[in-house]
Amino acid sequence: MVTKAELSSIETAVQELGERLVASADELLGTVNENVAVDLYEVDRSLRMARRRLSKAAEGLKN
């Protein structure tokens, strides 16, 4: 059974992945690969939305 703790753990993992993506994107700014940085920032935005949805899902659990 899915628990709030499990969803919280997943949320943390997604947050850490986002932080790694942003760090990578930051390194690419101002280089010939800056277009890749833009893509990575977009992925981070999607992950932030996913974290919010995970949080909302955890709050909605009835256990």
N, C-alpha and C positions, 0 to 999 in steps of 0.2 A: 504494500500500500504506500502511496506517495504521502510524504509528510511535509510539514512546513520547513523542517530542518533540512530535508533533502533539497527542496526547491531553493532554500536560502543558500545552500552549498553550490548549487548550479549557478545561481545568480552571482555569487562571488567569483566563480570560475570565468563567467562571461565578462565580468568587470575586469578581471586581471588580463584577459585576452585583449580587451579594448585598450587597456593601458599599454600593452606591448605594441599594439598596432599604432597607437598615437606616437609612441617613442620612435618607431620605425619611420612613420610619416614625417615626423619632425626632422629626422636625419636627412630626408630626401628633399626637403625644402631648399630652394635655391640651387639645385643641381639639375642636370639634364633629365633626371628622372622625376622631376617635380609633378608630372602628370600622375605618376603612381602614388605619390603622397595624397593627391586629391582623392583618388580611389580609396585609399586606406582610411582617410577621414570619413568618407561616405560609409564604409563598412562599420566604422566606430559608431556613427550615428545610428545605424541599424541595430547594433548591439546594445546601445543605450535604450532604444525602444524595446528591445527584447527583455532587458533587465527590468524595465518598468512593468511589462506584462507578466514576467515571472513573479514580481513582488505582488502584483494584483491577484494573480492566481493563488499565491500562498495565503494571502489574506482571505480569500474566498473558501479555503478548505475548512471543512467542518469537523476536523479532528484535533 
